[in-house]
Amino acid sequence: MFVGTIIYAVINSVILILMCIGFNLTFGISGVSNFAYGALYILAAFATWIFLYLVGLPYFISAILSVCFTAFIGAVMYRLVLMRVRGQPLSEVISTFAIGLAILELFRYLGFVGFEYSLPVFIDESFMIGGVYVDMQRILIVLCTIILVFLLWLFIHYTSIGLAFRGVAQDERTALTFGMDSDWIATLSVSLGAGLAGLAAAVIVPLGTISVGQGYDVLLNALAVSIIGGLGSTGGVIVASLVIGFAQRFTDTYIGSSWTMLVSLVAILLVLVIKPSGLYGKQKELEERI
């Protein structure tokens, strides 16, 4: 039982990395806290379901189209709304949360509720790892996350757009003097974050069913991981995902599944009290601001 708990804790941690990296990346580049992130995740899941079952497209094509569609919605959201309130953190939070709430409640209003809304697994097989059966879908999630993190690292460090991302993230005013369009970079970052949310949904949702309420859980996990790891820090996302992933799994196994989400809330409160900038955050601590 203990070995199985460890194995599934690692898998849960990797799922959190994939689920939350888009939210953290957007904030790290543009400084935008996209509180519509969970809704975009659910939007991608339902879009995949619609393309697959109503339009009749192959699963792989449906997933790709849903990721592209979600990325497009992210770009539109920035150009129409966020660009007008950028630099006003409270307005950004309120506007993105309102957009996310509208998306989720629209699906609820249209009747997208019930167990019939689910996506099939890519490969319906299981393997024995350490004496524990692990389904192929979870193995694919682990592989997908490792490849994605590596590709994102290459993209950020060795492409012109990636270097522009880094420039704006480090010093936006200096980047402007070099002719970089910060609004265009921010548009791309929000779009990329939304696309990553769509990618996460396409590979994670087959583990269960699509539900509107799941959007709030995704947002809560994204906030917990980003706050604990440090907003904008990719390394912090990985470490925080491991911490929360193991804590959630052990809580689920030895205490009860009803306490799992409470782990994220408690972790956020502890970090805000002890180290407000997070484990790897670069925001100023309280004593530095006084």
KEKE-3310 file (N, C-alpha, C; in steps of 0.2 Angstrom, whole numbers, plus 5000, padded with zeros to 4 digits):
npx = (5004:5010:5020:5012:5005:5016:5020:5008:5007:5018:5014:5002:5008:5015:5004:4999:5009:5008:4995:4996:5006:5004:4996:5006:5016:5011:5009:5022:5028:5020:5014:5001:4988:4979:4963:4954:4958:4955:4942:4945:4952:4941:4934:4942:4941:4927:4926:4934:4926:4915:4920:4924:4912:4901:4904:4912:4925:4942:4949:4963:4964:4953:4958:4969:4963:4955:4964:4970:4959:4956:4968:4966:4955:4961:4970:4961:4954:4963:4966:4954:4949:4959:4970:4966:4965:4977:4991:4984:4982:4971:4960:4963:4962:4948:4942:4946:4942:4928:4926:4930:4920:4908:4910:4910:4898:4890:4891:4885:4872:4868:4867:4877:4880:4883:4887:4889:4897:4912:4929:4937:4951:4968:4975:4970:4976:4986:5000:5012:5020:5032:5025:5012:4997:4997:4988:4989:4986:4990:5003:5006:5003:5014:5025:5021:5022:5035:5041:5035:5039:5053:5053:5047:5057:5068:5061:5060:5073:5080:5073:5068:5056:5054:5065:5061:5050:5057:5064:5054:5049:5059:5063:5052:5051:5064:5064:5055:5062:5071:5063:5053:5036:5026:5013:5010:5018:5013:5000:5003:5008:4997:4989:4997:4997:4984:4983:4991:4983:4973:4979:4983:4970:4966:4973:4972:4959:4953:4954:4944:4928:4920:4917:4908:4911:4924:4932:4934:4942:4953:4958:4960:4971:4980:4983:4988:4999:5007:5008:5014:5026:5031:5027:5029:5040:5047:5054:5050:5036:5038:5043:5034:5023:5027:5027:5013:5007:5011:5007:4993:4990:4994:4985:4973:4974:4976:4969:4957:4947:4939:4946:4956:4956:4957:4970:4978:4973:4977:4990:4993:4989:4999:5011:5009:5010:5022:5032:5029:5033:5034:5042:5052:5050:5052:5046:5045:5048:5039:5047:5055:5048:5044)
npy = (4994:5006:5008:5009:5021:5030:5029:5034:5046:5053:5053:5060:5072:5075:5077:5089:5098:5098:5103:5116:5124:5132:5143:5149:5152:5162:5172:5174:5179:5190:5196:5195:5189:5176:5172:5166:5154:5140:5139:5140:5128:5119:5123:5119:5105:5102:5107:5098:5086:5090:5091:5078:5070:5076:5083:5073:5070:5063:5058:5063:5074:5081:5085:5093:5103:5108:5113:5123:5131:5135:5142:5153:5159:5164:5173:5182:5186:5193:5204:5211:5213:5212:5220:5233:5235:5231:5231:5235:5226:5222:5224:5216:5203:5203:5205:5194:5183:5185:5183:5169:5164:5167:5158:5145:5145:5147:5134:5126:5132:5128:5115:5106:5095:5080:5063:5058:5066:5064:5059:5047:5036:5037:5025:5010:5002:4993:4993:4984:4992:4992:4983:4988:4991:5002:5013:5016:5029:5037:5035:5041:5054:5057:5056:5065:5077:5078:5079:5091:5101:5101:5105:5118:5124:5124:5132:5144:5148:5147:5153:5167:5173:5167:5172:5186:5185:5182:5194:5204:5199:5201:5215:5226:5239:5242:5232:5238:5249:5242:5240:5230:5225:5226:5223:5214:5204:5200:5196:5185:5177:5175:5168:5157:5152:5149:5139:5129:5126:5120:5109:5102:5098:5090:5078:5075:5075:5063:5054:5055:5062:5076:5091:5105:5111:5107:5116:5126:5119:5117:5130:5133:5124:5128:5141:5137:5130:5139:5150:5144:5139:5151:5164:5165:5157:5143:5132:5133:5129:5116:5110:5114:5107:5094:5094:5097:5087:5075:5078:5078:5066:5057:5062:5058:5044:5041:5049:5054:5057:5068:5078:5082:5093:5103:5103:5110:5123:5125:5124:5136:5146:5144:5146:5160:5166:5162:5163:5174:5177:5165:5149:5150:5163:5180:5191:5205:5203:5206:5213:5219:5229:5238)
npz = (5000:5004:4995:4983:4986:4986:4972:4965:4971:4965:4952:4953:4957:4945:4937:4942:4939:4925:4924:4930:4925:4914:4919:4928:4919:4911:4921:4924:4913:4908:4919:4922:4931:4927:4931:4924:4921:4925:4920:4906:4905:4907:4896:4885:4887:4885:4872:4866:4868:4860:4847:4845:4848:4843:4831:4825:4823:4823:4838:4841:4832:4837:4850:4846:4839:4850:4859:4851:4849:4862:4865:4856:4861:4873:4868:4862:4873:4880:4871:4870:4883:4894:4890:4892:4906:4910:4921:4932:4945:4953:4945:4934:4940:4944:4932:4924:4932:4932:4918:4917:4926:4919:4908:4914:4920:4909:4902:4912:4911:4898:4900:4901:4910:4920:4920:4907:4900:4895:4891:4881:4885:4879:4877:4882:4893:4906:4917:4927:4940:4951:4958:4958:4949:4935:4925:4907:4903:4913:4913:4900:4903:4912:4903:4893:4901:4905:4892:4888:4897:4894:4881:4882:4889:4880:4870:4877:4879:4867:4856:4846:4850:4863:4869:4869:4877:4889:4890:4892:4904:4913:4913:4908:4904:4899:4889:4880:4875:4867:4856:4858:4858:4871:4873:4863:4866:4879:4874:4867:4878:4886:4878:4875:4888:4890:4880:4885:4896:4889:4883:4894:4899:4889:4890:4904:4908:4903:4913:4921:4923:4914:4922:4927:4940:4941:4936:4945:4954:4947:4946:4959:4962:4953:4959:4971:4969:4962:4971:4982:4976:4971:4962:4945:4944:4936:4941:4954:4952:4949:4961:4971:4966:4968:4982:4986:4978:4984:4997:4995:4990:5001:5011:5005:5005:5019:5027:5021:5007:5006:5012:5004:4995:5005:5009:4999:5002:5015:5013:5006:5015:5025:5018:5014:5027:5032:5021:5011:4997:4992:4988:4979:4974:4968:4972:4983:5000:5016:5026:5017:5011:5020)
capx = (5000:5014:5023:5007:5004:5022:5020:5003:5009:5023:5010:4998:5013:5016:4998:4999:5014:5005:4989:4997:5012:5001:4995:5012:5020:5007:5011:5029:5030:5016:5012:4994:4985:4973:4959:4949:4962:4951:4937:4948:4953:4935:4932:4945:4938:4921:4927:4936:4920:4910:4923:4924:4906:4895:4907:4914:4932:4946:4951:4969:4962:4949:4962:4973:4958:4952:4970:4971:4953:4957:4973:4963:4951:4965:4972:4955:4952:4968:4965:4947:4948:4965:4974:4963:4966:4984:4994:4980:4981:4964:4955:4964:4959:4941:4939:4947:4937:4921:4926:4929:4913:4903:4911:4908:4890:4886:4890:4880:4865:4867:4865:4883:4881:4881:4892:4890:4902:4919:4933:4941:4958:4971:4977:4967:4980:4989:5006:5014:5026:5033:5019:5006:4995:4996:4986:4994:4984:4994:5010:5007:5003:5020:5029:5019:5024:5042:5043:5033:5044:5059:5052:5046:5064:5071:5058:5061:5080:5083:5069:5067:5050:5056:5070:5057:5047:5062:5066:5049:5048:5064:5062:5047:5053:5070:5062:5052:5068:5074:5058:5048:5029:5025:5006:5010:5021:5008:4995:5006:5009:4991:4987:5001:4995:4977:4984:4993:4977:4969:4983:4982:4963:4965:4976:4970:4951:4951:4955:4937:4922:4920:4912:4909:4915:4931:4936:4936:4947:4959:4961:4963:4977:4985:4985:4991:5006:5011:5010:5019:5032:5034:5024:5033:5046:5045:5057:5045:5030:5039:5044:5027:5018:5029:5025:5006:5005:5012:5002:4986:4989:4994:4979:4968:4975:4977:4964:4950:4947:4935:4951:4961:4957:4959:4978:4980:4971:4981:4997:4993:4990:5006:5016:5008:5012:5030:5036:5024:5035:5035:5049:5057:5048:5056:5043:5048:5045:5036:5052:5059:5044:5043)
capy = (5000:5012:5009:5012:5028:5034:5029:5038:5053:5055:5054:5066:5078:5077:5080:5096:5102:5099:5107:5123:5127:5137:5149:5151:5154:5168:5177:5175:5183:5196:5198:5194:5183:5174:5169:5162:5148:5134:5139:5138:5121:5115:5125:5114:5098:5102:5108:5091:5082:5092:5089:5071:5066:5080:5084:5066:5071:5059:5060:5067:5080:5085:5087:5098:5109:5111:5117:5129:5136:5138:5147:5159:5163:5167:5179:5187:5189:5199:5210:5214:5215:5213:5225:5239:5235:5229:5235:5236:5219:5220:5224:5210:5198:5203:5204:5187:5179:5186:5179:5162:5162:5167:5152:5139:5145:5146:5127:5124:5134:5124:5108:5101:5092:5073:5058:5056:5070:5061:5058:5041:5036:5036:5018:5007:4996:4994:4990:4983:4996:4991:4979:4992:4993:5009:5013:5019:5036:5041:5035:5046:5061:5058:5057:5072:5083:5078:5082:5098:5105:5101:5109:5125:5127:5126:5138:5151:5150:5147:5156:5174:5174:5165:5177:5192:5183:5183:5201:5208:5197:5203:5222:5228:5246:5241:5229:5243:5253:5238:5239:5225:5227:5222:5221:5208:5198:5198:5193:5178:5174:5173:5163:5151:5149:5146:5133:5124:5123:5115:5103:5098:5095:5085:5072:5073:5074:5056:5050:5055:5065:5083:5094:5112:5112:5105:5122:5129:5115:5118:5136:5133:5120:5133:5146:5134:5128:5146:5154:5140:5139:5157:5166:5166:5152:5136:5128:5133:5125:5108:5109:5115:5102:5088:5095:5097:5081:5070:5079:5077:5058:5054:5064:5054:5037:5039:5053:5054:5061:5074:5083:5083:5100:5107:5103:5116:5129:5126:5126:5143:5150:5143:5150:5167:5168:5161:5166:5177:5177:5158:5145:5153:5169:5185:5197:5208:5201:5211:5217:5223:5234:5243)
capz = (5000:5004:4988:4978:4988:4983:4965:4963:4973:4960:4946:4955:4957:4938:4934:4945:4935:4919:4925:4933:4922:4910:4924:4931:4914:4909:4926:4924:4907:4907:4926:4922:4935:4923:4935:4920:4919:4926:4915:4900:4905:4906:4889:4881:4888:4882:4865:4863:4868:4855:4841:4845:4847:4839:4824:4822:4821:4827:4845:4841:4829:4841:4855:4844:4838:4856:4861:4847:4850:4869:4864:4852:4866:4877:4864:4861:4880:4882:4867:4871:4890:4899:4888:4894:4913:4912:4926:4938:4947:4956:4939:4931:4944:4944:4925:4922:4936:4929:4912:4919:4929:4914:4904:4917:4921:4902:4901:4916:4909:4892:4902:4900:4917:4920:4919:4900:4897:4897:4885:4881:4886:4873:4876:4887:4895:4912:4917:4934:4942:4958:4961:4958:4942:4933:4918:4902:4902:4918:4910:4895:4906:4914:4897:4890:4905:4904:4885:4887:4901:4891:4875:4884:4891:4873:4867:4881:4879:4861:4850:4847:4854:4869:4872:4870:4883:4895:4891:4895:4911:4917:4913:4903:4901:4895:4883:4876:4872:4861:4851:4859:4859:4877:4873:4859:4870:4884:4871:4866:4884:4889:4873:4877:4895:4888:4876:4889:4900:4884:4882:4901:4899:4884:4892:4911:4909:4902:4919:4925:4919:4913:4926:4928:4946:4941:4934:4951:4957:4943:4947:4966:4962:4950:4963:4977:4966:4960:4977:4986:4972:4969:4956:4939:4944:4934:4946:4960:4951:4950:4968:4974:4964:4972:4989:4986:4976:4989:5003:4993:4990:5008:5014:5002:5007:5026:5031:5018:5000:5007:5015:4999:4993:5011:5009:4995:5005:5021:5011:5003:5021:5028:5014:5015:5033:5033:5016:5006:4990:4989:4989:4974:4972:4968:4975:4989:5007:5020:5029:5012:5009:5025)
cpx = (5004:5017:5018:5006:5010:5021:5014:5004:5014:5019:5005:5002:5014:5010:4997:5003:5011:4999:4990:5002:5010:5000:5001:5016:5017:5009:5018:5031:5026:5014:5005:4992:4978:4968:4953:4952:4958:4945:4939:4950:4947:4932:4935:4943:4931:4921:4930:4931:4916:4913:4923:4917:4900:4898:4909:4921:4936:4948:4957:4967:4958:4953:4966:4969:4956:4958:4971:4965:4954:4963:4971:4959:4955:4968:4967:4953:4957:4967:4959:4946:4954:4969:4972:4964:4973:4988:4990:4978:4974:4959:4957:4961:4951:4938:4940:4943:4930:4921:4925:4923:4908:4904:4908:4900:4886:4886:4885:4873:4863:4866:4871:4885:4879:4887:4894:4895:4909:4923:4937:4948:4962:4973:4974:4971:4983:4995:5008:5020:5027:5028:5013:5004:4994:4994:4990:4992:4989:5001:5011:5007:5010:5025:5028:5022:5031:5044:5041:5037:5050:5058:5051:5053:5068:5068:5059:5068:5083:5079:5069:5061:5051:5060:5066:5053:5051:5064:5061:5048:5053:5064:5058:5049:5059:5069:5059:5057:5071:5068:5053:5041:5027:5017:5006:5013:5016:5002:4997:5006:5002:4988:4990:4999:4988:4978:4986:4988:4973:4973:4983:4975:4963:4968:4975:4963:4949:4951:4948:4932:4923:4915:4913:4913:4922:4935:4938:4942:4954:4962:4964:4970:4982:4988:4989:4999:5010:5012:5015:5026:5035:5031:5029:5039:5044:5048:5052:5039:5032:5040:5038:5022:5020:5026:5017:5004:5006:5007:4995:4985:4989:4988:4973:4968:4974:4971:4957:4950:4943:4940:4956:4962:4959:4967:4980:4978:4975:4988:4998:4994:4996:5011:5016:5010:5019:5034:5032:5026:5035:5042:5054:5055:5053:5052:5046:5044:5043:5041:5055:5055:5043:5049)
cpy = (5006:5013:5012:5019:5032:5035:5034:5045:5056:5057:5060:5073:5080:5080:5087:5100:5103:5104:5114:5127:5133:5144:5152:5155:5161:5174:5179:5180:5190:5199:5198:5188:5181:5169:5165:5155:5141:5134:5138:5131:5117:5117:5120:5107:5097:5103:5101:5086:5083:5090:5082:5068:5069:5081:5077:5066:5065:5062:5065:5073:5084:5088:5093:5104:5112:5116:5124:5134:5139:5144:5154:5163:5167:5174:5185:5190:5194:5205:5214:5217:5217:5219:5232:5240:5233:5234:5237:5229:5217:5220:5218:5204:5197:5202:5197:5182:5179:5182:5172:5160:5162:5161:5146:5139:5144:5138:5124:5126:5130:5117:5103:5099:5084:5069:5056:5060:5068:5060:5051:5041:5035:5029:5015:5000:4998:4991:4989:4987:4995:4987:4982:4992:5000:5010:5017:5026:5040:5041:5040:5053:5062:5060:5064:5077:5083:5082:5089:5103:5106:5106:5117:5128:5128:5132:5144:5153:5150:5149:5163:5176:5173:5170:5184:5191:5185:5190:5205:5205:5200:5211:5224:5234:5245:5237:5233:5247:5249:5237:5233:5227:5223:5219:5214:5202:5196:5194:5186:5174:5171:5168:5157:5148:5146:5139:5128:5121:5118:5109:5099:5095:5089:5078:5070:5071:5066:5051:5050:5058:5073:5086:5101:5114:5111:5111:5126:5126:5116:5125:5136:5129:5125:5138:5143:5133:5134:5150:5150:5140:5146:5159:5168:5161:5145:5131:5127:5129:5118:5106:5109:5109:5095:5088:5094:5090:5075:5071:5077:5069:5055:5056:5059:5047:5036:5043:5052:5059:5067:5080:5085:5090:5105:5108:5109:5123:5130:5128:5133:5147:5150:5147:5157:5170:5168:5164:5168:5176:5170:5155:5148:5159:5175:5192:5199:5205:5207:5216:5221:5229:5240:5248)
cpz = (5000:4998:4983:4980:4985:4976:4962:4966:4968:4954:4947:4955:4949:4935:4936:4941:4928:4919:4927:4929:4917:4914:4926:4925:4912:4914:4925:4919:4907:4914:4926:4926:4931:4928:4931:4918:4920:4921:4908:4899:4904:4898:4884:4881:4884:4874:4862:4863:4862:4848:4840:4844:4843:4832:4821:4820:4825:4833:4845:4838:4833:4847:4852:4842:4844:4859:4857:4848:4857:4868:4861:4857:4871:4874:4864:4868:4882:4878:4868:4878:4894:4897:4891:4902:4915:4916:4932:4941:4949:4950:4935:4934:4943:4937:4923:4926:4933:4922:4913:4922:4924:4909:4907:4918:4914:4901:4906:4914:4903:4894:4901:4907:4916:4918:4912:4897:4899:4891:4886:4882:4880:4872:4883:4889:4902:4913:4925:4935:4949:4962:4961:4950:4941:4926:4913:4901:4907:4916:4905:4898:4909:4909:4894:4894:4904:4897:4885:4891:4897:4884:4877:4886:4885:4870:4870:4880:4872:4855:4851:4851:4861:4873:4873:4876:4889:4896:4894:4902:4915:4918:4907:4900:4897:4888:4878:4872:4866:4856:4852:4861:4865:4877:4868:4862:4875:4880:4870:4872:4887:4884:4874:4883:4894:4884:4880:4894:4895:4883:4888:4901:4894:4886:4900:4911:4907:4908:4923:4920:4918:4917:4927:4934:4946:4939:4940:4955:4954:4945:4954:4966:4959:4955:4969:4975:4965:4966:4981:4982:4971:4962:4950:4939:4942:4939:4952:4959:4952:4957:4972:4972:4967:4979:4990:4984:4981:4995:5001:4993:4997:5012:5012:5005:5015:5030:5028:5012:5001:5010:5010:4997:4999:5011:5005:4999:5011:5019:5009:5010:5024:5025:5014:5021:5034:5028:5010:4999:4987:4990:4985:4971:4972:4970:4982:4995:5011:5023:5024:5010:5014:5026)
residu = (MET:PHE:VAL:GLY:THR:ILE:ILE:TYR:ALA:VAL:ILE:ASN:SER:VAL:ILE:LEU:ILE:LEU:MET:CYS:ILE:GLY:PHE:ASN:LEU:THR:PHE:GLY:ILE:SER:GLY:VAL:SER:ASN:PHE:ALA:TYR:GLY:ALA:LEU:TYR:ILE:LEU:ALA:ALA:PHE:ALA:THR:TRP:ILE:PHE:LEU:TYR:LEU:VAL:GLY:LEU:PRO:TYR:PHE:ILE:SER:ALA:ILE:LEU:SER:VAL:CYS:PHE:THR:ALA:PHE:ILE:GLY:ALA:VAL:MET:TYR:ARG:LEU:VAL:LEU:MET:ARG:VAL:ARG:GLY:GLN:PRO:LEU:SER:GLU:VAL:ILE:SER:THR:PHE:ALA:ILE:GLY:LEU:ALA:ILE:LEU:GLU:LEU:PHE:ARG:TYR:LEU:GLY:PHE:VAL:GLY:PHE:GLU:TYR:SER:LEU:PRO:VAL:PHE:ILE:ASP:GLU:SER:PHE:MET:ILE:GLY:GLY:VAL:TYR:VAL:ASP:MET:GLN:ARG:ILE:LEU:ILE:VAL:LEU:CYS:THR:ILE:ILE:LEU:VAL:PHE:LEU:LEU:TRP:LEU:PHE:ILE:HIS:TYR:THR:SER:ILE:GLY:LEU:ALA:PHE:ARG:GLY:VAL:ALA:GLN:ASP:GLU:ARG:THR:ALA:LEU:THR:PHE:GLY:MET:ASP:SER:ASP:TRP:ILE:ALA:THR:LEU:SER:VAL:SER:LEU:GLY:ALA:GLY:LEU:ALA:GLY:LEU:ALA:ALA:ALA:VAL:ILE:VAL:PRO:LEU:GLY:THR:ILE:SER:VAL:GLY:GLN:GLY:TYR:ASP:VAL:LEU:LEU:ASN:ALA:LEU:ALA:VAL:SER:ILE:ILE:GLY:GLY:LEU:GLY:SER:THR:GLY:GLY:VAL:ILE:VAL:ALA:SER:LEU:VAL:ILE:GLY:PHE:ALA:GLN:ARG:PHE:THR:ASP:THR:TYR:ILE:GLY:SER:SER:TRP:THR:MET:LEU:VAL:SER:LEU:VAL:ALA:ILE:LEU:LEU:VAL:LEU:VAL:ILE:LYS:PRO:SER:GLY:LEU:TYR:GLY:LYS:GLN:LYS:GLU:LEU:GLU:GLU:ARG:ILE)
# end
